[in-house]
Amino acid sequence: ILAAKHLSEHHLWTDAYARLVLAVGDDGVETAGDKMTLAYRRHNQKAYASAVELFRAALEDPELRTNLREGHLYNAACAAALAGRTDLALTWLGEDLERRRAARREIETELERDPTPAREKTLDAQRQFHLGLLEHARVNDPDLASLRDRADFAKLFE
């Protein structure tokens, strides 16, 4: 319950901040985290071109770019696809998928080093998370529908 309360408070502050940014404009957005927050807001408002530019700026932060759990790079690719920025969408999606493949390889290596049942359970959950996202991107995500008929999209999953 405490976690739910904190999450609720976080959403209230995030929404308040986003409304403030909308009131004063994008010029008030300085940190990469702020830009990322606003990118998601623009995406939700279907302002995809604006979202793409904010994602681009926010993804200059290596911590945000490489955070596979939050999937910022993947979500940026979705925004780019929806904005008709096909080459950028494929670039970002390709980078995200390669990072997920590397994470799966690291998991496999970790399992070889420490094959205990508890460790295996934890790592298997992480592996399934990455595999699930790959499959979602390949066949289910409606944001990427405009890319699916392209050979360079299919090549990302080979």
C-alpha positions, 0 to 999 in steps of 0.5 A: 500500500505504501508503494502504491501511495508513493507511485500515486504521489509520483504521478501527481507530481509528474502530471503537475510538472508536465502541465507547468511545462505545457504552460511555459513551453518547451524552453523551460525543459532543461534536464534529460529527465525532464525532456523524457517526461515531456516526450512521453507527454507529447507521445500521449497527446499524439504530437509525435513529431514533437515527441521525437525531438524531445526523445532525441534530446533526452536520449543523449543521456547515456543512463536514459538511453541504455535503460532497457527496463524503462524502454526509452529507446524502444518508445522513441522508435515507436514515436518516430514510426508514428511521426513518419520518421522511418529511418530514425525509427529503424535506427532506434529500434535496431539499437534497442534490440541489439542492447536487448540481445546483449543483455540476454547474452549477459544473462546466459553467461551469468547462468553459466557462472551461477546456475543456482535455482534462485539465480536461474529464476531471477535471470529467467524472468529478465530473459523472458522480459526481453524476449517478450518485448522482441516478439511484441515489437516484431508482430504486435505493437501497433506503433510499429505497424508502418514498418512491418512490411519493410525488409530492413525491419525484418532484418532487425529480428534475424 
